[in-house]
Amino acid sequence: MAQQVQYYGTGRRKSSVARVFLRPGTGKFTVNAQDADKYLLTAAQRVEVRQPLVVTETTTTFDITATTRGGGINGQAGALRMGISRALLEFNVELRKKLKVEGFLERDARGKERKKYGQKGARKRFQFSKR
């Protein structure tokens, strides 16, 4: 049986994790068994996810299959972008410079700040009363 060529990358953002598989193809993009344009709600998210492909000029070279879990759609879009970038690196290491300059290989460590005791939330306080 012939072995199928595929490239894998994992992306993370906030509490979202994306597993991305690139296979040689025509540019079909599915996320969680749905078309990416249906899954990603805003145009900004669609653009963000496709940025690594545009920068490396590989938009119609691969079929992308991705599974995401955790967090919201925005976090998942960021995770997808990183996962695609890492998978592209597995395909061709020479793309590293282009991807690194754009900041696609950098893990965005920002996450939810924890609630503190004696406060209503992470930053918000209970109402102050002088009398």
N, CA, C and O atoms as CSV, one atom per row, in Angstrom:
chain,resi,resn,atom,element,x,y,z
A,1,MET,N,N,0.834,-1.184,0.000
A,1,MET,CA,C,0.000,0.000,0.000
A,1,MET,C,C,0.880,1.250,0.000
A,1,MET,O,O,1.836,1.336,0.770
A,2,ALA,N,N,0.562,2.207,-0.853
A,2,ALA,CA,C,1.350,3.430,-0.962
A,2,ALA,C,C,1.144,4.301,0.269
A,2,ALA,O,O,0.023,4.464,0.752
A,3,GLN,N,N,2.245,4.859,0.768
A,3,GLN,CA,C,2.158,5.712,1.953
A,3,GLN,C,C,1.832,7.141,1.533
A,3,GLN,O,O,2.452,7.695,0.625
A,4,GLN,N,N,0.846,7.727,2.211
A,4,GLN,CA,C,0.420,9.085,1.903
A,4,GLN,C,C,1.358,10.082,2.571
A,4,GLN,O,O,1.700,9.936,3.745
A,5,VAL,N,N,1.771,11.100,1.813
A,5,VAL,CA,C,2.648,12.133,2.350
A,5,VAL,C,C,1.789,13.151,3.083
A,5,VAL,O,O,0.807,13.655,2.537
A,6,GLN,N,N,2.163,13.451,4.318
A,6,GLN,CA,C,1.462,14.497,5.064
A,6,GLN,C,C,2.419,15.138,6.046
A,6,GLN,O,O,3.383,14.520,6.498
A,7,TYR,N,N,2.134,16.389,6.366
A,7,TYR,CA,C,2.969,17.164,7.291
A,7,TYR,C,C,2.079,17.604,8.441
A,7,TYR,O,O,0.946,18.041,8.236
A,8,TYR,N,N,2.613,17.482,9.666
A,8,TYR,CA,C,1.813,17.734,10.864
A,8,TYR,C,C,2.377,18.905,11.662
A,8,TYR,O,O,3.592,19.080,11.752
A,9,GLY,N,N,1.486,19.700,12.237
A,9,GLY,CA,C,1.896,20.787,13.124
A,9,GLY,C,C,0.854,21.008,14.206
A,9,GLY,O,O,-0.348,20.916,13.955
A,10,THR,N,N,1.322,21.301,15.410
A,10,THR,CA,C,0.423,21.597,16.527
A,10,THR,C,C,0.513,23.079,16.843
A,10,THR,O,O,1.609,23.633,16.934
A,11,GLY,N,N,-0.638,23.724,17.011
A,11,GLY,CA,C,-0.663,25.139,17.364
A,11,GLY,C,C,-1.448,25.339,18.647
A,11,GLY,O,O,-2.422,24.632,18.908
A,12,ARG,N,N,-1.018,26.305,19.446
A,12,ARG,CA,C,-1.724,26.613,20.692
A,12,ARG,C,C,-1.899,28.111,20.828
A,12,ARG,O,O,-1.033,28.890,20.431
A,13,ARG,N,N,-3.037,28.507,21.398
A,13,ARG,CA,C,-3.316,29.918,21.663
A,13,ARG,C,C,-4.361,29.964,22.761
A,13,ARG,O,O,-5.395,29.306,22.652
A,14,LYS,N,N,-4.113,30.732,23.822
A,14,LYS,CA,C,-4.983,30.763,25.000
A,14,LYS,C,C,-5.194,29.334,25.479
A,14,LYS,O,O,-4.222,28.663,25.825
A,15,SER,N,N,-6.437,28.845,25.511
A,15,SER,CA,C,-6.642,27.459,25.940
A,15,SER,C,C,-7.034,26.569,24.764
A,15,SER,O,O,-7.550,25.468,24.957
A,16,SER,N,N,-6.788,27.050,23.543
A,16,SER,CA,C,-7.133,26.294,22.335
A,16,SER,C,C,-5.933,25.513,21.821
A,16,SER,O,O,-4.792,25.962,21.924
A,17,VAL,N,N,-6.206,24.345,21.269
A,17,VAL,CA,C,-5.176,23.514,20.661
A,17,VAL,C,C,-5.668,23.098,19.277
A,17,VAL,O,O,-6.810,22.665,19.117
A,18,ALA,N,N,-4.798,23.233,18.282
A,18,ALA,CA,C,-5.143,22.834,16.918
A,18,ALA,C,C,-4.134,21.809,16.419
A,18,ALA,O,O,-2.924,21.993,16.545
A,19,ARG,N,N,-4.657,20.720,15.848
A,19,ARG,CA,C,-3.815,19.718,15.190
A,19,ARG,C,C,-4.039,19.877,13.695
A,19,ARG,O,O,-5.159,19.725,13.206
A,20,VAL,N,N,-2.959,20.185,12.966
A,20,VAL,CA,C,-3.077,20.520,11.543
A,20,VAL,C,C,-2.307,19.502,10.703
A,20,VAL,O,O,-1.155,19.181,10.994
A,21,PHE,N,N,-2.970,18.998,9.650
A,21,PHE,CA,C,-2.353,18.074,8.713
A,21,PHE,C,C,-2.365,18.701,7.323
A,21,PHE,O,O,-3.425,19.066,6.815
A,22,LEU,N,N,-1.189,18.826,6.706
A,22,LEU,CA,C,-1.083,19.317,5.335
A,22,LEU,C,C,-0.823,18.118,4.430
A,22,LEU,O,O,0.101,17.339,4.663
A,23,ARG,N,N,-1.651,17.979,3.397
A,23,ARG,CA,C,-1.460,16.919,2.408
A,23,ARG,C,C,-1.420,17.573,1.032
A,23,ARG,O,O,-2.170,18.517,0.786
A,24,PRO,N,N,-0.566,17.094,0.131
A,24,PRO,CA,C,-0.538,17.674,-1.216
A,24,PRO,C,C,-1.930,17.654,-1.831
A,24,PRO,O,O,-2.621,16.637,-1.773
A,25,GLY,N,N,-2.343,18.771,-2.418
A,25,GLY,CA,C,-3.693,18.860,-2.972
A,25,GLY,C,C,-3.938,20.173,-3.687
A,25,GLY,O,O,-3.033,20.747,-4.293
A,26,THR,N,N,-5.189,20.645,-3.608
A,26,THR,CA,C,-5.599,21.811,-4.392
A,26,THR,C,C,-5.946,23.041,-3.552
A,26,THR,O,O,-6.271,24.088,-4.111
A,27,GLY,N,N,-5.884,22.939,-2.236
A,27,GLY,CA,C,-6.187,24.098,-1.392
A,27,GLY,C,C,-7.462,23.953,-0.594
A,27,GLY,O,O,-7.956,24.941,-0.050
A,28,LYS,N,N,-8.018,22.738,-0.504
A,28,LYS,CA,C,-9.226,22.505,0.294
A,28,LYS,C,C,-8.872,22.636,1.778
A,28,LYS,O,O,-7.837,22.132,2.213
A,29,PHE,N,N,-9.719,23.305,2.548
A,29,PHE,CA,C,-9.411,23.601,3.949
A,29,PHE,C,C,-10.596,23.203,4.814
A,29,PHE,O,O,-11.671,23.791,4.693
A,30,THR,N,N,-10.416,22.209,5.689
A,30,THR,CA,C,-11.490,21.790,6.591
A,30,THR,C,C,-11.022,21.886,8.040
A,30,THR,O,O,-9.881,21.564,8.371
A,31,VAL,N,N,-11.941,22.339,8.891
A,31,VAL,CA,C,-11.687,22.430,10.325
A,31,VAL,C,C,-12.805,21.686,11.038
A,31,VAL,O,O,-13.977,22.015,10.854
A,32,ASN,N,N,-12.472,20.704,11.836
A,32,ASN,CA,C,-13.447,19.874,12.550
A,32,ASN,C,C,-14.528,19.345,11.599
A,32,ASN,O,O,-15.721,19.428,11.892
A,33,ALA,N,N,-14.099,18.810,10.476
A,33,ALA,CA,C,-14.964,18.205,9.452
A,33,ALA,C,C,-15.954,19.188,8.813
A,33,ALA,O,O,-16.936,18.765,8.203
A,34,GLN,N,N,-15.702,20.491,8.950
A,34,GLN,CA,C,-16.509,21.518,8.291
A,34,GLN,C,C,-15.602,22.338,7.393
A,34,GLN,O,O,-14.393,22.405,7.615
A,35,ASP,N,N,-16.185,22.960,6.382
A,35,ASP,CA,C,-15.418,23.866,5.537
A,35,ASP,C,C,-14.927,25.030,6.409
A,35,ASP,O,O,-15.683,25.553,7.227
A,36,ALA,N,N,-13.672,25.430,6.236
A,36,ALA,CA,C,-13.078,26.470,7.085
A,36,ALA,C,C,-13.849,27.786,7.013
A,36,ALA,O,O,-13.984,28.483,8.018
A,37,ASP,N,N,-14.357,28.129,5.821
A,37,ASP,CA,C,-15.095,29.386,5.683
A,37,ASP,C,C,-16.403,29.367,6.464
A,37,ASP,O,O,-16.893,30.416,6.882
A,38,LYS,N,N,-16.970,28.181,6.664
A,38,LYS,CA,C,-18.177,28.058,7.483
A,38,LYS,C,C,-17.827,28.075,8.971
A,38,LYS,O,O,-18.536,28.680,9.776
A,39,TYR,N,N,-16.738,27.413,9.324
A,39,TYR,CA,C,-16.353,27.271,10.732
A,39,TYR,C,C,-15.867,28.595,11.322
A,39,TYR,O,O,-16.255,28.966,12.429
A,40,LEU,N,N,-15.013,29.307,10.572
A,40,LEU,CA,C,-14.486,30.593,11.039
A,40,LEU,C,C,-15.513,31.673,10.719
A,40,LEU,O,O,-15.901,31.849,9.564
A,41,LEU,N,N,-15.949,32.391,11.747
A,41,LEU,CA,C,-17.095,33.281,11.616
A,41,LEU,C,C,-16.803,34.593,10.894
A,41,LEU,O,O,-17.587,35.014,10.043
A,42,THR,N,N,-15.691,35.242,11.221
A,42,THR,CA,C,-15.422,36.562,10.649
A,42,THR,C,C,-14.369,36.489,9.542
A,42,THR,O,O,-13.594,35.537,9.456
A,43,ALA,N,N,-14.366,37.513,8.707
A,43,ALA,CA,C,-13.380,37.598,7.621
A,43,ALA,C,C,-11.968,37.730,8.196
A,43,ALA,O,O,-11.011,37.206,7.626
A,44,ALA,N,N,-11.843,38.431,9.326
A,44,ALA,CA,C,-10.533,38.619,9.960
A,44,ALA,C,C,-9.937,37.275,10.382
A,44,ALA,O,O,-8.737,37.049,10.227
A,45,GLN,N,N,-10.778,36.385,10.914
A,45,GLN,CA,C,-10.303,35.061,11.314
A,45,GLN,C,C,-9.860,34.252,10.099
A,45,GLN,O,O,-8.843,33.559,10.150
A,46,ARG,N,N,-10.620,34.338,9.005
A,46,ARG,CA,C,-10.277,33.611,7.779
A,46,ARG,C,C,-8.937,34.092,7.228
A,46,ARG,O,O,-8.117,33.290,6.780
A,47,VAL,N,N,-8.718,35.415,7.266
A,47,VAL,CA,C,-7.459,35.984,6.780
A,47,VAL,C,C,-6.303,35.558,7.684
A,47,VAL,O,O,-5.237,35.178,7.201
A,48,GLU,N,N,-6.522,35.624,9.001
A,48,GLU,CA,C,-5.478,35.267,9.975
A,48,GLU,C,C,-4.994,33.840,9.773
A,48,GLU,O,O,-3.792,33.575,9.817
A,49,VAL,N,N,-5.922,32.926,9.554
A,49,VAL,CA,C,-5.577,31.513,9.419
A,49,VAL,C,C,-4.795,31.256,8.128
A,49,VAL,O,O,-3.918,30.392,8.097
A,50,ARG,N,N,-5.107,31.996,7.074
A,50,ARG,CA,C,-4.451,31.755,5.780
A,50,ARG,C,C,-3.135,32.527,5.611
A,50,ARG,O,O,-2.438,32.329,4.616
A,51,GLN,N,N,-2.786,33.392,6.551
A,51,GLN,CA,C,-1.580,34.212,6.429
A,51,GLN,C,C,-0.301,33.406,6.163
A,51,GLN,O,O,0.460,33.774,5.267
A,52,PRO,N,N,-0.035,32.322,6.905
A,52,PRO,CA,C,1.207,31.577,6.638
A,52,PRO,C,C,1.279,31.035,5.205
A,52,PRO,O,O,2.357,30.987,4.614
A,53,LEU,N,N,0.137,30.629,4.651
A,53,LEU,CA,C,0.104,30.103,3.292
A,53,LEU,C,C,0.369,31.205,2.270
A,53,LEU,O,O,1.043,30.979,1.266
A,54,VAL,N,N,-0.169,32.407,2.533
A,54,VAL,CA,C,0.016,33.538,1.621
A,54,VAL,C,C,1.478,33.982,1.639
A,54,VAL,O,O,2.066,34.227,0.586
A,55,VAL,N,N,2.062,34.084,2.830
A,55,VAL,CA,C,3.450,34.527,2.970
A,55,VAL,C,C,4.411,33.568,2.265
A,55,VAL,O,O,5.380,34.001,1.642
A,56,THR,N,N,4.141,32.267,2.367
A,56,THR,CA,C,5.026,31.260,1.766
A,56,THR,C,C,4.613,30.879,0.341
A,56,THR,O,O,5.255,30.040,-0.290
A,57,GLU,N,N,3.541,31.497,-0.164
A,57,GLU,CA,C,3.039,31.268,-1.521
A,57,GLU,C,C,2.700,29.797,-1.775
A,57,GLU,O,O,3.074,29.230,-2.801
A,58,THR,N,N,1.986,29.193,-0.825
A,58,THR,CA,C,1.593,27.782,-0.943
A,58,THR,C,C,0.083,27.611,-0.775
A,58,THR,O,O,-0.363,26.569,-0.295
A,59,THR,N,N,-0.711,28.612,-1.159
A,59,THR,CA,C,-2.161,28.567,-0.920
A,59,THR,C,C,-2.853,27.423,-1.649
A,59,THR,O,O,-3.791,26.833,-1.111
A,60,THR,N,N,-2.412,27.097,-2.862
A,60,THR,CA,C,-3.078,26.026,-3.617
A,60,THR,C,C,-2.246,24.753,-3.683
A,60,THR,O,O,-2.532,23.870,-4.491
A,61,THR,N,N,-1.226,24.649,-2.847
A,61,THR,CA,C,-0.342,23.481,-2.867
A,61,THR,C,C,-0.850,22.355,-1.972
A,61,THR,O,O,-0.613,21.183,-2.262
A,62,PHE,N,N,-1.548,22.695,-0.887
A,62,PHE,CA,C,-1.929,21.698,0.111
A,62,PHE,C,C,-3.424,21.682,0.388
A,62,PHE,O,O,-4.106,22.701,0.285
A,63,ASP,N,N,-3.918,20.497,0.744
A,63,ASP,CA,C,-5.230,20.361,1.360
A,63,ASP,C,C,-4.973,20.348,2.860
A,63,ASP,O,O,-4.101,19.619,3.334
A,64,ILE,N,N,-5.722,21.148,3.611
A,64,ILE,CA,C,-5.500,21.261,5.050
A,64,ILE,C,C,-6.672,20.633,5.793
A,64,ILE,O,O,-7.832,20.958,5.544
A,65,THR,N,N,-6.344,19.728,6.708
A,65,THR,CA,C,-7.333,19.137,7.588
A,65,THR,C,C,-6.895,19.457,9.005
A,65,THR,O,O,-5.760,19.173,9.389
A,66,ALA,N,N,-7.797,20.053,9.788
A,66,ALA,CA,C,-7.433,20.452,11.145
A,66,ALA,C,C,-8.528,20.080,12.127
A,66,ALA,O,O,-9.712,20.080,11.792
A,67,THR,N,N,-8.107,19.761,13.357
A,67,THR,CA,C,-9.056,19.572,14.447
A,67,THR,C,C,-8.664,20.543,15.547
A,67,THR,O,O,-7.490,20.663,15.898
A,68,THR,N,N,-9.657,21.232,16.083
A,68,THR,CA,C,-9.394,22.189,17.159
A,68,THR,C,C,-10.273,21.848,18.346
A,68,THR,O,O,-11.377,21.323,18.197
A,69,ARG,N,N,-9.758,22.158,19.534
A,69,ARG,CA,C,-10.563,21.980,20.745
A,69,ARG,C,C,-10.133,22.997,21.785
A,69,ARG,O,O,-8.990,23.455,21.802
A,70,GLY,N,N,-11.073,23.338,22.648
A,70,GLY,CA,C,-10.794,24.273,23.736
A,70,GLY,C,C,-10.901,25.715,23.313
A,70,GLY,O,O,-10.692,26.046,22.146
A,71,GLY,N,N,-11.228,26.581,24.263
A,71,GLY,CA,C,-11.278,28.013,24.006
A,71,GLY,C,C,-12.406,28.419,23.081
A,71,GLY,O,O,-13.371,27.678,22.893
A,72,GLY,N,N,-12.276,29.604,22.507
A,72,GLY,CA,C,-13.290,30.121,21.587
A,72,GLY,C,C,-12.767,30.130,20.162
A,72,GLY,O,O,-11.663,29.658,19.889
A,73,ILE,N,N,-13.559,30.664,19.269
A,73,ILE,CA,C,-13.208,30.658,17.845
A,73,ILE,C,C,-11.961,31.507,17.578
A,73,ILE,O,O,-11.121,31.120,16.766
A,74,ASN,N,N,-11.827,32.659,18.250
A,74,ASN,CA,C,-10.645,33.505,18.039
A,74,ASN,C,C,-9.358,32.807,18.461
A,74,ASN,O,O,-8.364,32.842,17.736
A,75,GLY,N,N,-9.375,32.177,19.625
A,75,GLY,CA,C,-8.209,31.438,20.094
A,75,GLY,C,C,-7.886,30.278,19.166
A,75,GLY,O,O,-6.719,29.983,18.910
A,76,GLN,N,N,-8.928,29.621,18.664
A,76,GLN,CA,C,-8.732,28.502,17.754
A,76,GLN,C,C,-8.135,28.970,16.426
A,76,GLN,O,O,-7.329,28.263,15.822
A,77,ALA,N,N,-8.530,30.156,15.978
A,77,ALA,CA,C,-7.961,30.714,14.746
A,77,ALA,C,C,-6.464,30.972,14.917
A,77,ALA,O,O,-5.672,30.681,14.021
A,78,GLY,N,N,-6.085,31.518,16.070
A,78,GLY,CA,C,-4.661,31.736,16.361
A,78,GLY,C,C,-3.885,30.431,16.433
A,78,GLY,O,O,-2.751,30.341,15.964
A,79,ALA,N,N,-4.516,29.416,17.031
A,79,ALA,CA,C,-3.881,28.102,17.132
A,79,ALA,C,C,-3.720,27.472,15.750
A,79,ALA,O,O,-2.706,26.836,15.466
A,80,LEU,N,N,-4.722,27.652,14.898
A,80,LEU,CA,C,-4.647,27.131,13.530
A,80,LEU,C,C,-3.494,27.776,12.766
A,80,LEU,O,O,-2.755,27.102,12.048
A,81,ARG,N,N,-3.353,29.090,12.930
A,81,ARG,CA,C,-2.272,29.797,12.243
A,81,ARG,C,C,-0.910,29.243,12.637
A,81,ARG,O,O,-0.048,29.029,11.785
A,82,MET,N,N,-0.723,29.015,13.922
A,82,MET,CA,C,0.550,28.473,14.391
A,82,MET,C,C,0.752,27.032,13.914
A,82,MET,O,O,1.858,26.653,13.531
A,83,GLY,N,N,-0.307,26.239,13.939
A,83,GLY,CA,C,-0.226,24.850,13.494
A,83,GLY,C,C,0.133,24.741,12.022
A,83,GLY,O,O,0.942,23.897,11.637
A,84,ILE,N,N,-0.467,25.594,11.198
A,84,ILE,CA,C,-0.155,25.609,9.766
A,84,ILE,C,C,1.301,26.009,9.553
A,84,ILE,O,O,1.994,25.428,8.718
A,85,SER,N,N,1.761,27.001,10.309
A,85,SER,CA,C,3.151,27.455,10.192
A,85,SER,C,C,4.123,26.335,10.541
A,85,SER,O,O,5.117,26.135,9.842
A,86,ARG,N,N,3.846,25.611,11.608
A,86,ARG,CA,C,4.727,24.518,12.019
A,86,ARG,C,C,4.713,23.368,11.015
A,86,ARG,O,O,5.744,22.743,10.764
A,87,ALA,N,N,3.555,23.096,10.448
A,87,ALA,CA,C,3.460,22.040,9.433
A,87,ALA,C,C,4.224,22.436,8.169
A,87,ALA,O,O,4.860,21.592,7.538
A,88,LEU,N,N,4.162,23.717,7.799
A,88,LEU,CA,C,4.922,24.203,6.645
A,88,LEU,C,C,6.419,24.058,6.872
A,88,LEU,O,O,7.168,23.765,5.941
A,89,LEU,N,N,6.853,24.263,8.107
A,89,LEU,CA,C,8.265,24.066,8.443
A,89,LEU,C,C,8.683,22.619,8.245
A,89,LEU,O,O,9.788,22.340,7.780
A,90,GLU,N,N,7.794,21.702,8.600
A,90,GLU,CA,C,8.079,20.280,8.420
A,90,GLU,C,C,8.203,19.958,6.922
A,90,GLU,O,O,8.995,19.105,6.523
A,91,PHE,N,N,7.410,20.655,6.109
A,91,PHE,CA,C,7.455,20.480,4.657
A,91,PHE,C,C,8.759,21.021,4.083
A,91,PHE,O,O,9.411,20.350,3.282
A,92,ASN,N,N,9.145,22.243,4.492
A,92,ASN,CA,C,10.351,22.879,3.963
A,92,ASN,C,C,10.953,23.790,5.027
A,92,ASN,O,O,10.358,24.803,5.395
A,93,VAL,N,N,12.133,23.426,5.518
A,93,VAL,CA,C,12.794,24.172,6.599
A,93,VAL,C,C,13.216,25.566,6.137
A,93,VAL,O,O,13.368,26.469,6.959
A,94,GLU,N,N,13.404,25.747,4.846
A,94,GLU,CA,C,13.857,27.036,4.325
A,94,GLU,C,C,12.794,28.132,4.439
A,94,GLU,O,O,13.099,29.313,4.278
A,95,LEU,N,N,11.543,27.738,4.718
A,95,LEU,CA,C,10.468,28.727,4.904
A,95,LEU,C,C,10.533,29.377,6.289
A,95,LEU,O,O,9.805,30.331,6.559
A,96,ARG,N,N,11.398,28.866,7.162
A,96,ARG,CA,C,11.490,29.341,8.548
A,96,ARG,C,C,11.711,30.849,8.636
A,96,ARG,O,O,11.065,31.528,9.434
A,97,LYS,N,N,12.624,31.371,7.815
A,97,LYS,CA,C,12.959,32.798,7.884
A,97,LYS,C,C,11.725,33.667,7.594
A,97,LYS,O,O,11.456,34.625,8.319
A,98,LYS,N,N,10.975,33.328,6.531
A,98,LYS,CA,C,9.772,34.093,6.177
A,98,LYS,C,C,8.736,34.046,7.303
A,98,LYS,O,O,8.143,35.064,7.659
A,99,LEU,N,N,8.531,32.854,7.852
A,99,LEU,CA,C,7.519,32.678,8.902
A,99,LEU,C,C,7.932,33.364,10.201
A,99,LEU,O,O,7.098,33.936,10.903
A,100,LYS,N,N,9.227,33.302,10.516
A,100,LYS,CA,C,9.713,33.890,11.758
A,100,LYS,C,C,9.627,35.415,11.720
A,100,LYS,O,O,9.278,36.041,12.721
A,101,VAL,N,N,9.941,36.013,10.581
A,101,VAL,CA,C,9.873,37.473,10.428
A,101,VAL,C,C,8.445,37.963,10.669
A,101,VAL,O,O,8.242,39.011,11.282
A,102,GLU,N,N,7.458,37.204,10.187
A,102,GLU,CA,C,6.052,37.578,10.368
A,102,GLU,C,C,5.543,37.274,11.776
A,102,GLU,O,O,4.472,37.747,12.158
A,103,GLY,N,N,6.296,36.489,12.554
A,103,GLY,CA,C,5.911,36.174,13.931
A,103,GLY,C,C,4.943,35.014,14.054
A,103,GLY,O,O,4.265,34.891,15.075
A,104,PHE,N,N,4.856,34.152,13.037
A,104,PHE,CA,C,3.904,33.039,13.059
A,104,PHE,C,C,4.389,31.859,13.892
A,104,PHE,O,O,3.596,30.982,14.236
A,105,LEU,N,N,5.679,31.821,14.221
A,105,LEU,CA,C,6.219,30.700,14.978
A,105,LEU,C,C,6.307,31.010,16.469
A,105,LEU,O,O,6.750,30.172,17.254
A,106,GLU,N,N,5.889,32.205,16.856
A,106,GLU,CA,C,5.960,32.633,18.245
A,106,GLU,C,C,4.683,32.274,18.980
A,106,GLU,O,O,3.588,32.607,18.527
A,107,ARG,N,N,4.812,31.603,20.100
A,107,ARG,CA,C,3.653,31.230,20.916
A,107,ARG,C,C,3.191,32.447,21.685
A,107,ARG,O,O,3.964,33.028,22.447
A,108,ASP,N,N,1.941,32.844,21.497
A,108,ASP,CA,C,1.374,33.970,22.221
A,108,ASP,C,C,0.935,33.452,23.597
A,108,ASP,O,O,-0.064,32.740,23.706
A,109,ALA,N,N,1.670,33.804,24.622
A,109,ALA,CA,C,1.456,33.224,25.951
A,109,ALA,C,C,0.331,33.879,26.730
A,109,ALA,O,O,0.009,33.438,27.833
A,110,ARG,N,N,-0.275,34.927,26.178
A,110,ARG,CA,C,-1.343,35.601,26.918
A,110,ARG,C,C,-2.516,34.664,27.144
A,110,ARG,O,O,-2.954,33.962,26.232
A,111,GLY,N,N,-3.010,34.664,28.358
A,111,GLY,CA,C,-4.149,33.816,28.696
A,111,GLY,C,C,-5.044,34.538,29.677
A,111,GLY,O,O,-4.853,35.725,29.942
A,112,LYS,N,N,-6.008,33.836,30.213
A,112,LYS,CA,C,-6.938,34.438,31.164
A,112,LYS,C,C,-6.240,34.633,32.508
A,112,LYS,O,O,-5.566,33.732,33.008
A,113,GLU,N,N,-6.413,35.822,33.084
A,113,GLU,CA,C,-5.822,36.120,34.389
A,113,GLU,C,C,-6.731,35.545,35.476
A,113,GLU,O,O,-7.956,35.612,35.373
A,114,ARG,N,N,-6.120,34.984,36.510
A,114,ARG,CA,C,-6.918,34.340,37.553
A,114,ARG,C,C,-7.626,35.355,38.445
A,114,ARG,O,O,-7.169,36.486,38.613
A,115,LYS,N,N,-8.753,34.926,39.013
A,115,LYS,CA,C,-9.494,35.739,39.964
A,115,LYS,C,C,-8.718,35.758,41.277
A,115,LYS,O,O,-8.209,34.727,41.717
A,116,LYS,N,N,-8.629,36.934,41.902
A,116,LYS,CA,C,-7.940,37.045,43.182
A,116,LYS,C,C,-8.958,37.058,44.329
A,116,LYS,O,O,-10.086,37.526,44.177
A,117,TYR,N,N,-8.527,36.533,45.472
A,117,TYR,CA,C,-9.405,36.536,46.647
A,117,TYR,C,C,-9.594,37.969,47.136
A,117,TYR,O,O,-8.701,38.803,46.988
A,118,GLY,N,N,-10.761,38.252,47.720
A,118,GLY,CA,C,-11.054,39.600,48.208
A,118,GLY,C,C,-11.448,40.555,47.088
A,118,GLY,O,O,-11.605,41.754,47.318
A,119,GLN,N,N,-11.609,40.022,45.869
A,119,GLN,CA,C,-12.015,40.828,44.725
A,119,GLN,C,C,-13.136,40.114,43.980
A,119,GLN,O,O,-13.372,38.918,44.150
A,120,LYS,N,N,-13.811,40.897,43.151
A,120,LYS,CA,C,-14.921,40.339,42.390
A,120,LYS,C,C,-14.434,39.516,41.204
A,120,LYS,O,O,-15.077,38.541,40.816
A,121,GLY,N,N,-13.299,39.906,40.629
A,121,GLY,CA,C,-12.734,39.197,39.474
A,121,GLY,C,C,-11.234,39.327,39.473
A,121,GLY,O,O,-10.627,39.525,40.525
A,122,ALA,N,N,-10.624,39.219,38.308
A,122,ALA,CA,C,-9.172,39.328,38.211
A,122,ALA,C,C,-8.705,40.740,38.560
A,122,ALA,O,O,-7.704,40.918,39.254
A,123,ARG,N,N,-9.442,41.744,38.073
A,123,ARG,CA,C,-9.081,43.143,38.333
A,123,ARG,C,C,-10.174,43.893,39.079
A,123,ARG,O,O,-9.893,44.774,39.892
A,124,LYS,N,N,-11.424,43.536,38.796
A,124,LYS,CA,C,-12.553,44.263,39.371
A,124,LYS,C,C,-12.636,44.037,40.891
A,124,LYS,O,O,-12.448,42.926,41.387
A,125,ARG,N,N,-12.927,45.141,41.609
A,125,ARG,CA,C,-13.036,45.057,43.061
A,125,ARG,C,C,-14.508,45.103,43.460
A,125,ARG,O,O,-15.378,45.462,42.666
A,126,PHE,N,N,-14.760,44.725,44.724
A,126,PHE,CA,C,-16.100,44.921,45.275
A,126,PHE,C,C,-16.296,46.428,45.477
A,126,PHE,O,O,-15.322,47.167,45.617
A,127,GLN,N,N,-17.544,46.879,45.494
A,127,GLN,CA,C,-17.834,48.306,45.638
A,127,GLN,C,C,-17.305,48.819,46.977
A,127,GLN,O,O,-17.484,48.192,48.021
A,128,PHE,N,N,-16.644,49.984,46.912
A,128,PHE,CA,C,-16.053,50.589,48.091
A,128,PHE,C,C,-17.053,51.545,48.735
A,128,PHE,O,O,-17.692,52.340,48.046
A,129,SER,N,N,-17.184,51.463,50.045
A,129,SER,CA,C,-18.093,52.360,50.760
A,129,SER,C,C,-17.324,53.088,51.851
A,129,SER,O,O,-16.681,52.449,52.683
A,130,LYS,N,N,-17.380,54.427,51.860
A,130,LYS,CA,C,-16.686,55.201,52.876
A,130,LYS,C,C,-17.391,55.100,54.203
A,130,LYS,O,O,-16.741,55.051,55.247
A,131,ARG,N,N,-18.725,55.069,54.185
A,131,ARG,CA,C,-19.493,55.052,55.432
A,131,ARG,C,C,-20.357,53.831,55.542
A,131,ARG,O,O,-21.068,53.664,56.533
